[in-house]
Amino acid sequence: MSETVLRYIKMLEYLPRHPGGITVAALHARLSNDGFRIDRRSVERDLGHLSAQYPITSTGSRPSLWHWVRQAPHLSLPGLDPATALTHELVARYLTPILPRQLMAALEPQFIAARQVLGDLKASPMGRWPNRIAVVPHAQPLLSPAVAADVTDVVYESLLNNRRFEVSYRAAETERSKRYPLNPLGLVLYGNVLYLVGTARDYSNPCIYALHRMSRATGLDEPAIVPDGFDLNRYVQEERAFEQPGGGDLRLELRVGPWLARYLGERHLAADQTLSPIRGSDLMRLRATVADTAQLRWWLRSHGPAVEVLKPAKLRRELAAEFAELANTYRA
């Protein structure tokens, strides 16, 4: 297959379906990244040739955006083997919330082609796999909060290109929004809620912003300010940014019921967890060093009488007071 034919195939793959669009400059950059040596003028010429053979067109805007027309038939992508088709299907199914909408639109023809390939191979192991896996939420499922489409587009585009954007943001504890610029540093899907990790104005301290509390987002032609040494994975894991920390670690000692002991025998609370029988009962004593977080308290509350906090005494008193108040509520 000639390089020209390969380039044409790539160009057709990169064109999104209406109402999406891609500029000649962006298409040229993608082709250059793929190793094709071609100038922008040649890209424009190629698009003109392809538009005579395929249902692709451009807008009259400046810069012009090229795209497949809305009713264009989907192409079968050459070389789409079953493993690649399966990967595309899983991406479409599980990664949609954390991928830019423009990217998802550009990939839609590939997703459809992947489903066609898997449909033709439904009797094979690869074809059966999508129907043999599922993701089930561990906690009570909640509906995802609505996020404005324009907010999602601006946030993703700004994060992708390392640009600032301005937004009206309403903090959880307030009723009024405040407008200020944000420097996007990373996107985190926590449960089914999307959060932006970023800094406001020229501050260097990263904070967390829920996308569903944003409105009137506007991209800025300014580079984002990234704190020296910032690393998203370290921020999430080491600083426990999403765990609502209560302060350091604590040495936890619990009395747990039989079923919970079996469960924690398989899924430990911590690497140093120990379980030992309590003489004269079917209960077990658990010891572990854990982070002192709000999540820990939610977890302890969720198991009711199946777990009793023995130590630390401060945590035991805290939960005892909560449960006493809860008992009074249900006594009414």
N, C-alpha and C positions, 0 to 999 in steps of 0.2 A: 504494500500500500504506500503511495507516494506521500511526501511530507505535506503537500498541498491538501490532499484528501483528508489526512489526519487533522490538519488545521481547521478545515471546514467542519469536520465532525465536532471538534472541540468548541468551535464558535457556536454551533447550533445547540450544544449542550449547555453553554453558559448563558444563552438567551432565556430570560424568565418569561413566564406566560403573563399576558395582560391581566391585571393592571400594573404589574411590575415592569421594570425596564432597566437597562444598563447602558451607560455612556460608552462611546468609542474609546475614550481614555481608559476606563475601567476594564473594558474587554481587552484592550491592548496590553494592559498590565498583567492580566491573567494569562494571556498567551505568552508573554515574555517570561513569566514565572514557570510556564510549562516548557520553556526552552526553545520556543519558536522565534526565529530572528525575522522580525517584520516591523515596519514602521506604521504609524497611525494612518497615514494616507492609504497604505495597502489594506489595512483593516477596513476602512471605509469602502474601498473598491470591492473587497471580498463580500461585504454585507450587501452591496448593490447587486453583485452576481447571485448571491444566495436568495435575495428577495424575489428574483425572477423565477426561482424554482420552488421555493418553500413559502408558506404563509407567515412570513415575518415582515415587520414594518417598523417605522420609527415615528416618534411624535414630532410635532412642529416646534417643541420647546427648545430653549438654548440652555445647556447643551441638549442635543437630541438624545432621546432614550429609545433603544432598540428592544423589541420584544416579539414573542409569538402572538399572533392574533388570538382572541379569546376562544374561538371555536376550532382552532388548529388541531388536527389529529396528533396523537402522541407518537413519537418515533420509538422504535425498538432500538435500544442502544447496543452497538456492536460490542462483543466481548463481555457481556453481562453474565458471568458464570453464576451457578447457584449460590456459592458462598458470598459473593458480592451482593447478589440479590437479597439474600437473607440479612446481610448487614444493613442494607438500605431500608428494609422493612422494619428492623428493630430501631434504627435511628428515627424513622418517621413515627413509630409508636411511642417511644419512651423519651426522646430528647427534644421534642418539639418545644417545650416550655423554655429551654435555655439556648435556643438557636435564633438568630435574627430572622424576622419575618421575610426579609428580602432573600435570604439564603434558602429558607424553606420553599419560597415561591420558585426560586431558580432550580431547586432540586426536585420539584414536584413531578416533572416528566420522568425522572429517574426512579422515583418512588412508584409511579404507576407501572413503568416497565418492569420493575422488580416484582411487583405483585403479579404481573402477567407471567413472568418466568416461574415464580413459585406456584402459581395456579396450574401451570402446565406440568409441574413436577410434584403435584400434591400427594402422589403415591410414594415419593422418595423421602428419605430421612430429612433432607433440607426443606422440602416442601411442607412436611408435617410439623416442623419445629415451631413456627409461629402460633399454631393452634395448641401447642403443648406446654406453653409457658404463660405465666400470669404474675402480675405484681399486686400484692394485697397490702393495704396500709396496716401498720401494726397497732395504731391507736384508733380512736373513734374518728371515722372519716368526716371531714368538713369540706364544704364547697369552697373552691378557690375564689378569693376576692376578685372582683372585676378590675382590670387594668385598662385604661384608655389606650386605644391602638396607637395614637400619636405619641403617647408617652413611651410605649414599648419601642417604637421605631427610633425615636430620638436617643433613648438610653442605649440601645444596642449599637446604633451607628456611632455614637460618641465613644462608647467603650471600645468598639472595633478600631476606630481611628485615633484613639487617645486624644480626644477633644473635650473641652469643657461644654457644659450645657446649662441653661438657666431653667429653673422650674419653680412652681408654687408647691410648697410641701406643707402638709398638715400633720404635725406630730400626734401621736396616739392620745396624749393627755390634753390636747387643745382642740378648740372648735374652729379657729381661724388659721388660714394658710399664711405662710411667709414665703416671699420670693427671693431667691438668691442663687448664685452660680454653684455648681457642683463639679468636682473633679472625679470622674468615675475610675475606680480601681479594680473592681471585680463584681461578678454577679453570683449570687448564692440562692439556690432553690432549697428552702428549709421547709420540710413537709410539702405543702402545695402552695407556699407563698414565696414570691420572688422578692429578693432584697438586693439593693445596690450597696456595695461597700465603697465609700468615697469620702472625700473631704470637702468641706464647705468653704467657699471664698478662698482665702490664702492660708487657711489653717492647715496644720500638718497632722492633726490627730484624726485617724480614720473613724468614721461612724457608720451606722447601718440605717438605710432608708428603704422603707417598703414602697414598692412601685405602685401599689393600689392607693397610696396616700398622695401620689403626685398628680399634678394637673398643669396644663399650659406649658408643656416642655418645649424649649426652643434651643436648637443647636447653635453653638458659638464657634466662630473661626479663631479659636484660641487653643493652644496646646494645654492639655491637662497637666496639673502639677502633681507629680508622684513623689511621695515622701521617700527619702533615701533609704534603701534597703527594704522597702516594703515587699512582702511576699504574701499572696492571698492564702495559700495553704497554711503557712505558719500562723497567720492572723486567725484563721478559723480553728485550727487544731490546737496550737500552743497557747494562744491567748483566750481560747474558749469564748470567742466573741458572741456566739449564739447560745451559750449555755446559761446566761444570766447568772454569773458567778456570785456566790455569797461570801467568798473570801478563802482562798487557799484550799488545802486538802484536809480531810478529817479521817480519823480512824473509826470506822463504823463497826458496831457490833449489833447483830440482829438475832431475834428468835423467830424462826420461820417454820411454817407448816410443811407437811410431807410433800404435797404436790409442788409447792414453790421451791422446796429444797431440791427436788428432782430437776426442776426447770433450771435452777441456778447451777446445778451440777454440770449442765451442758453449756450454759451461756453465763460465764462468770461476770461478776460486777467489776472485778479488777484482776490484774495479773497475780497479785499476792493473796487472792481470796482463799480462805479455808472454811471447810464445813465439818463440824463435829457433832456427834449425837449428844443429846441432853438426857442424862440418866433418869429413868423412870417415866419417860414420855416418848411419843413418836415425833417430837419436834427436833429441830437441828439448830445449832449455834453457828452463825456466819460471821466471819471477821474479814474486813477488806479495807484498803485505803482508797477512798474515792474523793472526787472533787465536790466541794461544798457548793452546790448549785440549786437553782429553782427546779431543774429537771429531776434532781434526786428527790426532792420533796414531793413532786407530782407522782413520781414512781412509787414512793412509799405509801402515799395516800391511796393510790389506785388499787393496792392489794388488801386494803382494809384489815380485817382481823388475821389474815394469813401471815402478817409480818408485824413484829413488835420491836421498836428501837430500844436497845438496852443502853448503848453508849454511842455518842457522847451525851452526857446528862442534859446539856443545853438543848440539843435537838429533841431529846425525849420530852422535855418540858414544853417546848414549842409546839410539838404535835399533840401532846396531851391537852393543851389549852385549846387548840383548834378543834379537836374531836369533842371536847366538852361543850364548846359553843355549838358545834354541829348537832350534838345530841339534844341540846335545848331547842334548837330550831325545829327538829323533827318531833319534839315532844309537844309542840303547840298544836 
